[in-house]
Amino acid sequence: MKSFISGIVFAALVAIGGGAVLVFGGFINVAADEPHHPLVFSLLDTARERAIAHHADGITVPADLDDSERVRKGAGNYAAMCAECHLSPGVGESEIRLGLYPTPPNLARAGEDGAAPLAPAEAFWVIKHGVKASGMPAWGRGGMNDDDIWNLVALLKALPVMGLAEYRAWVNSSDGHAHGGQPAEEHDHGHGGGVDMPAQDHEAPAAHTHDEGTPHAH
């Protein structure tokens, strides 16, 4: 029995030592263009899903999420804060989304990437608290109050069945990037959202050029 316990202790020490070598030797590849091993990814994905479900349990969902006023207010903030990573109707990909790992879900077509759409309470929790090491910010810490977050959830609920024209209409009728009691900010609704604003009110965004010399306009 004593030798068995000693063997377990020895194996544990070897595992800890091996882990220390990997970590402090810099052998763990943290590059965003190098995917996790499938087992590691599965573990992290399961932990994320279970954590979100656990923490969202008990959150009371407002009864008026289908209210058009909530959708209207949420549309402006979505175009300003979310569409670059999570896309919008009529938009194929964005540079930042292609460079992120894990790839953010396409909320304009929720469920098409194999992931089930989040329930409203879960979406609220994720928007408010963010997700560690994923690129998803905690917008509650960034200044959004709960009502503003519910407006975003209302937009997300309606977004997957929207066409480009409807999405443009909602964003163009919104208050723009406005939340948390701060004044509405004028911004280019088209940035990342595929929305064309009237030329007399909003100037077209300037193109930028990559190293290979290809102009790219947002």
Secondary structure, DSSP 4 states (H G I P E B T S, - for coil): -HHHHHHHHHHHHHHHHHHHHHHHTT-S---TTSPPPHHHHHHHHHHHHHHHHHHHTTPPPPTTTT-HHHHHHHHHHHHHHTHHHH--TT----HHHHH-SSPPP-GGGTTTTSPPPPPHHHHHHHHHH-BTTTTB--TTTTT--HHHHHHHHHHHHHGGG--HHHHHHHHHTS--B--TTPPPB---TTTTT--PPPTTTSPPPPEEE-TT--EEE-
